[in-house]
Amino acid sequence: MKIREIIQTLFPTRTWKLAAIIAGGILCGLGSYTLYASRAWTYLSDDSATCVNCHIMGPYYATWNHSSHSRNATCNDCHVPHENAVKKWFFKGMDGMRHASVFMMRGEPQVIQAIDESAEVIMNNCIRCHTQLNTEFVNTGRIDHEMAMAGEGKACWDCHREVPHGGTNSLSSTPNALVPYPKSVSPDWLKDMLSK
């Protein structure tokens, strides 16, 4: 079956074809606007300011920004696997989609905690960055996330709970934090209409 015949079968009349073109245009327009409004291109970088595209991440960004880690580590250095590029981007994409779905459904808890997959990545990155400290000085580097979860040792955050987020334990922990929130993409006329 040729493409022309398939199109003729799906859209037998000129009205159907016109409706399909209009619907396709609307979908492409809404999809493009969604990518623009969500600042989707910023997620391709390692810039930590990207995390505050979601306003609920403000306290976590603010506390990280005032920690010693902000001088040497981005959010991705701790929260994304670094074994290879495929694993990094797959994890980043899946984690981002999970975050987006939770935030869109307003399902975020007051206290955000890492799920098991993220906790494993975080601990592996602690060990990766602090290998010399953990193996030569304090000899704890032989413990990984699975061993810690099985009770055969402690996870890094069991002792270093405040690193690097300095006691952030809820979304309201730093209510007046100054963080680089992105400029709103809503037009002024819409803001004015909604504020009345």
VEXTI-813199 format. One record per residue: y, z, x of N, C-alpha, C in turn; chain. Coordinates in nm, 3 decimals. Layout:
REM residues N
      n_y      n_z      n_x     ca_y     ca_z     ca_x      c_y      c_z      c_x  ch
        Y        Z        X        Y        Z        X        Y        Z        X   A
...
//
This chain:
REM residues 196
      n_y      n_z      n_x     ca_y     ca_z     ca_x      c_y      c_z      c_x  ch
   -0.118    0.000    0.085    0.000    0.000    0.000    0.124    0.000    0.090   A
    0.215   -0.091    0.063    0.336   -0.100    0.142    0.439    0.003    0.095   A
    0.534    0.030    0.183    0.637    0.129    0.154    0.716    0.090    0.029   A
    0.746   -0.037    0.015    0.821   -0.083   -0.101    0.746   -0.056   -0.231   A
    0.613   -0.072   -0.227    0.531   -0.046   -0.346    0.526    0.103   -0.377   A
    0.521    0.187   -0.273    0.519    0.332   -0.293    0.650    0.376   -0.357   A
    0.761    0.326   -0.306    0.893    0.361   -0.362    0.902    0.315   -0.507   A
    0.852    0.195   -0.534    0.855    0.141   -0.670    0.770    0.225   -0.765   A
    0.657    0.279   -0.714    0.569    0.362   -0.796    0.635    0.498   -0.826   A
    0.696    0.558   -0.723    0.759    0.689   -0.740    0.888    0.682   -0.823   A
    0.964    0.576   -0.799    1.094    0.561   -0.866    1.098    0.425   -0.936   A
    1.040    0.416   -1.056    1.023    0.286   -1.122    1.154    0.223   -1.170   A
    1.254    0.303   -1.199    1.378    0.244   -1.250    1.495    0.275   -1.155   A
    1.603    0.204   -1.177    1.724    0.224   -1.096    1.779    0.366   -1.114   A
    1.767    0.421   -1.233    1.814    0.558   -1.262    1.737    0.659   -1.178   A
    1.605    0.642   -1.168    1.523    0.732   -1.087    1.563    0.724   -0.939   A
    1.588    0.602   -0.892    1.628    0.585   -0.752    1.762    0.652   -0.726   A
    1.857    0.634   -0.817    1.989    0.696   -0.803    1.978    0.848   -0.806   A
    1.896    0.901   -0.896    1.876    1.045   -0.905    1.814    1.099   -0.776   A
    1.720    1.024   -0.718    1.655    1.066   -0.593    1.755    1.065   -0.478   A
    1.842    0.967   -0.473    1.944    0.961   -0.368    2.042    1.077   -0.381   A
    2.085    1.105   -0.504    2.177    1.217   -0.527    2.110    1.350   -0.491   A
    1.986    1.370   -0.535    1.914    1.494   -0.504    1.893    1.509   -0.353   A
    1.859    1.399   -0.287    1.843    1.402   -0.141    1.973    1.436   -0.071   A
    2.084    1.380   -0.120    2.215    1.411   -0.062    2.252    1.557   -0.080   A
    2.224    1.609   -0.199    2.254    1.751   -0.226    2.170    1.840   -0.134   A
    2.041    1.810   -0.120    1.954    1.890   -0.032    2.000    1.883    0.113   A
    2.035    1.763    0.160    2.082    1.749    0.298    2.214    1.824    0.317   A
    2.304    1.815    0.219    2.432    1.884    0.227    2.416    2.034    0.228   A
    2.333    2.087    0.137    2.309    2.231    0.134    2.238    2.280    0.261   A
    2.144    2.201    0.309    2.075    2.237    0.433    2.171    2.240    0.552   A
    2.258    2.140    0.561    2.357    2.136    0.669    2.453    2.253    0.659   A
    2.499    2.283    0.537    2.590    2.396    0.520    2.522    2.529    0.555   A
    2.395    2.542    0.519    2.322    2.664    0.553    2.312    2.681    0.705   A
    2.282    2.572    0.776    2.277    2.579    0.922    2.413    2.616    0.980   A
    2.521    2.560    0.921    2.656    2.590    0.967    2.694    2.735    0.936   A
    2.669    2.780    0.814    2.708    2.915    0.771    2.631    3.023    0.847   A
    2.506    2.995    0.881    2.425    3.094    0.952    2.444    3.087    1.103   A
    2.527    2.992    1.149    2.552    2.972    1.292    2.419    2.954    1.365   A
    2.332    2.871    1.309    2.196    2.853    1.360    2.191    2.812    1.507   A
    2.286    2.732    1.554    2.285    2.686    1.692    2.301    2.802    1.792   A
    2.361    2.912    1.750    2.382    3.024    1.843    2.251    3.092    1.880   A
    2.148    3.078    1.796    2.020    3.142    1.825    1.944    3.073    1.937   A
    1.992    2.958    1.981    1.928    2.888    2.092    1.971    2.944    2.227   A
    2.069    3.032    2.228    2.119    3.088    2.353    2.063    3.228    2.375   A
    2.100    3.285    2.490    2.062    3.423    2.520    2.182    3.516    2.506   A
    2.288    3.471    2.441    2.408    3.552    2.424    2.379    3.666    2.327   A
    2.401    3.788    2.371    2.372    3.905    2.287    2.463    3.913    2.166   A
    2.581    3.853    2.172    2.673    3.854    2.057    2.612    3.780    1.938   A
    2.513    3.695    1.963    2.445    3.625    1.854    2.380    3.724    1.758   A
    2.334    3.836    1.810    2.263    3.933    1.726    2.351    3.986    1.613   A
    2.483    3.990    1.633    2.570    4.041    1.527    2.609    3.933    1.428   A
    2.543    3.816    1.433    2.557    3.722    1.321    2.511    3.792    1.194   A
    2.413    3.882    1.209    2.370    3.968    1.099    2.445    4.100    1.118   A
    2.532    4.132    1.026    2.622    4.246    1.042    2.548    4.378    1.056   A
    2.426    4.389    1.005    2.356    4.517    1.017    2.314    4.546    1.160   A
    2.324    4.446    1.248    2.289    4.468    1.388    2.407    4.524    1.468   A
    2.522    4.543    1.405    2.641    4.594    1.472    2.619    4.723    1.548   A
    2.558    4.827    1.488    2.536    4.952    1.561    2.447    4.934    1.684   A
    2.348    4.846    1.673    2.256    4.823    1.784    2.326    4.748    1.897   A
    2.411    4.651    1.861    2.488    4.579    1.961    2.587    4.675    2.029   A
    2.656    4.756    1.950    2.758    4.847    2.005    2.696    4.947    2.102   A
    2.583    5.005    2.065    2.522    5.104    2.153    2.464    5.039    2.278   A
    2.405    4.919    2.264    2.357    4.845    2.381    2.475    4.812    2.473   A
    2.585    4.768    2.414    2.702    4.724    2.491    2.759    4.838    2.577   A
    2.741    4.962    2.533    2.792    5.077    2.608    2.683    5.142    2.694   A
    2.570    5.076    2.707    2.462    5.132    2.789    2.458    5.064    2.925   A
    2.381    5.120    3.015    2.367    5.060    3.148    2.294    4.926    3.140   A
    2.214    4.904    3.037    2.141    4.779    3.025    2.233    4.660    2.999   A
    2.348    4.680    2.940    2.434    4.566    2.905    2.485    4.494    3.030   A
    2.487    4.562    3.143    2.532    4.498    3.267    2.428    4.402    3.323   A
    2.301    4.425    3.293    2.194    4.347    3.356    2.096    4.280    3.260   A
    2.101    4.313    3.133    2.000    4.262    3.040    2.062    4.221    2.907   A
    2.019    4.107    2.856    2.059    4.064    2.722    1.956    4.113    2.622   A
    1.984    4.094    2.496    1.887    4.133    2.392    1.754    4.061    2.414   A
    1.761    3.931    2.449    1.639    3.854    2.470    1.559    3.901    2.590   A
    1.624    3.961    2.689    1.550    4.012    2.804    1.451    4.120    2.762   A
    1.484    4.196    2.660    1.396    4.305    2.614    1.311    4.267    2.493   A
    1.365    4.185    2.404    1.302    4.166    2.274    1.224    4.035    2.258   A
    1.213    3.955    2.364    1.142    3.827    2.357    1.045    3.820    2.474   A
    0.921    3.770    2.452    0.826    3.760    2.563    0.873    3.660    2.670   A
    0.834    3.685    2.794    0.878    3.599    2.905    0.761    3.540    2.983   A
    0.640    3.541    2.926    0.525    3.486    2.998    0.540    3.335    3.018   A
    0.583    3.264    2.914    0.606    3.119    2.925    0.703    3.076    2.815   A
    0.756    2.955    2.829    0.858    2.907    2.736    0.804    2.889    2.594   A
    0.681    2.842    2.581    0.623    2.821    2.448    0.611    2.953    2.374   A
    0.558    3.055    2.441    0.543    3.186    2.378    0.679    3.245    2.342   A
    0.777    3.229    2.431    0.911    3.281    2.406    0.971    3.219    2.281   A
    0.971    3.086    2.273    1.036    3.020    2.159    0.959    3.036    2.030   A
    0.825    3.041    2.038    0.745    3.064    1.918    0.774    3.203    1.863   A
    0.772    3.304    1.951    0.799    3.441    1.908    0.941    3.453    1.853   A
    1.036    3.394    1.923    1.176    3.400    1.880    1.193    3.337    1.742   A
    1.127    3.223    1.719    1.135    3.156    1.590    1.070    3.236    1.478   A
    0.950    3.286    1.504    0.879    3.364    1.402    0.952    3.494    1.371   A
    1.000    3.562    1.474    1.072    3.687    1.455    1.204    3.661    1.381   A
    1.271    3.553    1.417    1.395    3.517    1.349    1.374    3.487    1.201   A
    1.266    3.416    1.170    1.237    3.384    1.029    1.202    3.511    0.952   A
    1.130    3.603    1.017    1.098    3.730    0.952    1.227    3.809    0.926   A
    1.314    3.815    1.026    1.442    3.885    1.007    1.523    3.822    0.895   A
    1.532    3.689    0.897    1.611    3.620    0.795    1.557    3.647    0.655   A
    1.425    3.646    0.640    1.369    3.671    0.507    1.393    3.815    0.462   A
    1.380    3.910    0.553    1.405    4.051    0.518    1.552    4.069    0.479   A
    1.643    4.013    0.557    1.786    4.030    0.530    1.827    3.959    0.402   A
    1.772    3.840    0.379    1.806    3.764    0.257    1.759    3.837    0.131   A
    1.647    3.906    0.141    1.592    3.977    0.026    1.646    4.121    0.018   A
    1.739    4.153    0.111    1.800    4.287    0.117    1.693    4.395    0.132   A
    1.594    4.366    0.216    1.483    4.459    0.235    1.490    4.539    0.363   A
    1.604    4.534    0.433    1.611    4.607    0.559    1.617    4.757    0.533   A
    1.544    4.833    0.612    1.546    4.979    0.595    1.673    5.037    0.656   A
    1.704    5.160    0.621    1.819    5.228    0.680    1.797    5.250    0.830   A
    1.674    5.276    0.868    1.641    5.293    1.010    1.551    5.176    1.050   A
    1.604    5.090    1.134    1.529    4.972    1.177    1.439    5.011    1.294   A
    1.312    4.977    1.282    1.217    5.004    1.389    1.139    4.878    1.419   A
    1.097    4.863    1.544    1.022    4.746    1.586    0.882    4.749    1.524   A
    0.837    4.632    1.477    0.699    4.620    1.430    0.608    4.618    1.554   A
    0.477    4.631    1.535    0.385    4.640    1.648    0.397    4.524    1.746   A
    0.409    4.400    1.695    0.420    4.284    1.784    0.546    4.294    1.870   A
    0.656    4.336    1.810    0.781    4.351    1.885    0.773    4.467    1.982   A
    0.712    4.576    1.942    0.699    4.693    2.030    0.620    4.656    2.155   A
    0.516    4.576    2.137    0.437    4.534    2.252    0.521    4.449    2.347   A
    0.600    4.358    2.292    0.687    4.274    2.375    0.790    4.360    2.448   A
    0.849    4.455    2.378    0.950    4.542    2.439    0.890    4.620    2.555   A
    0.773    4.681    2.534    0.712    4.760    2.641    0.672    4.672    2.759   A
    0.617    4.554    2.731    0.583    4.462    2.840    0.706    4.426    2.921   A
    0.820    4.410    2.854    0.943    4.378    2.926    0.997    4.498    3.003   A
    0.979    4.619    2.951    1.015    4.739    3.028    0.937    4.739    3.160   A
    0.807    4.716    3.148    0.720    4.716    3.266    0.757    4.602    3.360   A
    0.787    4.484    3.304    0.824    4.367    3.386    0.949    4.394    3.469   A
    1.051    4.452    3.406    1.177    4.476    3.477    1.172    4.596    3.571   A
    1.091    4.693    3.536    1.088    4.818    3.613    0.956    4.834    3.688   A
    0.897    4.725    3.732    0.767    4.729    3.799    0.769    4.818    3.923   A
    0.868    4.798    4.009    0.872    4.877    4.132    0.884    5.026    4.101   A
    0.972    5.060    4.009    0.989    5.200    3.971    0.858    5.258    3.918   A
    0.792    5.184    3.830    0.670    5.233    3.765    0.547    5.236    3.854   A
    0.543    5.153    3.956    0.423    5.147    4.040    0.438    5.221    4.172   A
    0.558    5.222    4.229    0.575    5.284    4.359    0.629    5.426    4.352   A
    0.714    5.454    4.254    0.781    5.583    4.253    0.717    5.685    4.159   A
    0.690    5.646    4.036    0.636    5.743    3.941    0.494    5.713    3.897   A
    0.439    5.600    3.938    0.300    5.566    3.915    0.259    5.565    3.768   A
    0.347    5.517    3.680    0.312    5.507    3.538    0.287    5.363    3.494   A
    0.306    5.267    3.583    0.299    5.126    3.548    0.163    5.075    3.509   A
    0.062    5.157    3.517   -0.072    5.112    3.479   -0.098    5.129    3.329   A
    0.000    5.181    3.256   -0.014    5.202    3.113    0.054    5.086    3.041   A
   -0.017    5.022    2.949    0.045    4.915    2.871    0.055    4.960    2.724   A
    0.105    4.874    2.640    0.129    4.908    2.499   -0.001    4.946    2.428   A
   -0.105    4.869    2.449   -0.233    4.897    2.382   -0.287    5.035    2.421   A
   -0.275    5.069    2.549   -0.322    5.200    2.595   -0.238    5.312    2.532   A
   -0.107    5.290    2.525   -0.019    5.390    2.464   -0.052    5.410    2.317   A
   -0.080    5.302    2.245   -0.114    5.313    2.104   -0.251    5.378    2.083   A
   -0.338    5.365    2.183   -0.471    5.427    2.174   -0.469    5.573    2.220   A
   -0.351    5.623    2.260   -0.339    5.761    2.303   -0.377    5.785    2.448   A
   -0.387    5.678    2.527   -0.426    5.691    2.667   -0.305    5.701    2.759   A
   -0.191    5.726    2.704   -0.067    5.738    2.782    0.050    5.730    2.686   A
    0.169    5.730    2.741    0.288    5.725    2.658    0.354    5.588    2.665   A
    0.415    5.548    2.554    0.499    5.429    2.554    0.629    5.463    2.625   A
    0.697    5.364    2.678    0.821    5.388    2.753    0.921    5.468    2.671   A
    0.932    5.437    2.542    1.033    5.502    2.457    0.994    5.644    2.416   A
    0.872    5.686    2.446    0.838    5.825    2.419    0.924    5.920    2.502   A
    0.959    5.876    2.623    1.045    5.958    2.710    1.189    5.905    2.713   A
    1.204    5.774    2.694    1.335    5.711    2.706    1.383    5.660    2.570   A
    1.381    5.745    2.471    1.416    5.711    2.333    1.557    5.655    2.321   A
    1.649    5.702    2.400    1.789    5.664    2.387    1.826    5.541    2.469   A
    1.731    5.478    2.534    1.759    5.362    2.618    1.717    5.238    2.543   A
    1.797    5.137    2.533    1.939    5.127    2.567    2.030    5.147    2.447   A
    1.975    5.191    2.335    2.057    5.197    2.213    2.117    5.334    2.185   A
    2.111    5.424    2.279    2.184    5.549    2.276    2.182    5.629    2.149   A
    2.067    5.652    2.092    2.057    5.738    1.976    2.085    5.669    1.844   A
    2.085    5.536    1.843    2.103    5.466    1.717    1.979    5.490    1.633   A
    1.994    5.563    1.525    1.878    5.589    1.441    1.900    5.548    1.297   A
    2.016    5.490    1.268    2.038    5.438    1.134    2.151    5.336    1.137   A
    2.163    5.260    1.030    2.266    5.157    1.021    2.405    5.216    1.016   A
    2.417    5.342    0.980    2.548    5.406    0.969    2.581    5.493    1.089   A
    2.507    5.480    1.197    2.527    5.569    1.312    2.655    5.539    1.389   A
    2.704    5.418    1.384    2.829    5.383    1.451    2.918    5.305    1.354   A
    2.968    5.371    1.251    3.039    5.300    1.145    3.168    5.231    1.188   A
    3.234    5.280    1.292    3.361    5.221    1.334    3.350    5.143    1.464   A
    3.231    5.099    1.498    3.210    5.026    1.623    3.281    4.892    1.618   A
    3.344    4.859    1.729    3.409    4.729    1.742    3.310    4.634    1.807   A
    3.264    4.539    1.732    3.169    4.440    1.783    3.222    4.301    1.750   A
    3.176    4.199    1.822    3.229    4.064    1.801    3.168    3.993    1.680   A
    3.196    4.045    1.560    3.144    3.978    1.441    3.198    3.836    1.433   A
    3.115    3.741    1.391    3.163    3.603    1.381    3.264    3.587    1.268   A
    3.353    3.489    1.284    3.451    3.459    1.182    3.378    3.408    1.058   A
    3.423    3.449    0.942    3.360    3.407    0.817    3.379    3.257    0.797   A
    3.275    3.193    0.745    3.283    3.049    0.717    3.331    3.022    0.575   A
    3.353    3.127    0.498    3.401    3.110    0.360    3.546    3.065    0.363   A
    3.580    2.963    0.284    3.720    2.918    0.281    3.810    3.025    0.217   A
    3.937    3.025    0.256    4.032    3.125    0.207    4.045    3.124    0.055   A
    4.043    3.004   -0.007    4.058    2.998   -0.152    3.943    3.070   -0.222   A
    3.823    3.065   -0.163    3.708    3.131   -0.224    3.722    3.284   -0.206   A
    3.764    3.326   -0.088    3.788    3.470   -0.066    3.892    3.524   -0.162   A
    4.001    3.449   -0.182    4.107    3.490   -0.274    4.054    3.500   -0.416   A
    3.974    3.402   -0.456    3.920    3.400   -0.592    3.825    3.519   -0.614   A
    3.744    3.553   -0.514    3.650    3.663   -0.528    3.716    3.800   -0.521   A
    3.831    3.809   -0.454    3.898    3.939   -0.442    3.979    3.975   -0.565   A
    3.998    3.882   -0.655    4.077    3.910   -0.777    3.992    3.969   -0.885   A
//
